[in-house]
């Protein structure tokens, strides 16, 4: 008898599940699978990180450009003052040439940085899951361009330290040539 009760309960339970299949599947959401959901979440997180990085890189670039511009402005004021005081014209001309080269290096830095930002923003514009590897390709290209930007910044720093500073020191160590002024009337 015990066996009969167990079998009948088991049969009733199985029959209930077979007659009401909707209840068995009602607990799962079939619209988004877990793999796709995590992929979408990862993609949005990645896009947000790229946007934050672009903002940070732009701020750093602007800080560098402002710093470089202050160096150029101060050096140009120094050149003008040294000309007025009559320092060696060849040394002053050399410093002016150095400043022109520095301006060119700063322009290269700016154009390379703009190209890197453009490439990074292009990569960020791709929709998740639709780029077929183009996202990774553009991201790798942007990474290489940022290496060039860092090399440009390093070259500017080296140029300032190894060329401009020694030229300024040489000018400061030299004496101004006396200018002939008209004798004052008595």
Secondary structure as GFF3:
##gff-version 3
##sequence-region A 1 186
A	DSSP	alpha_helix	2	19	.	.	.	ID=ss1
A	DSSP	alpha_helix	21	25	.	.	.	ID=ss2
A	DSSP	alpha_helix	34	85	.	.	.	ID=ss3
A	DSSP	alpha_helix	89	125	.	.	.	ID=ss4
A	DSSP	alpha_helix	134	159	.	.	.	ID=ss5
A	DSSP	pi_helix	160	164	.	.	.	ID=ss6
A	DSSP	alpha_helix	165	173	.	.	.	ID=ss7
###
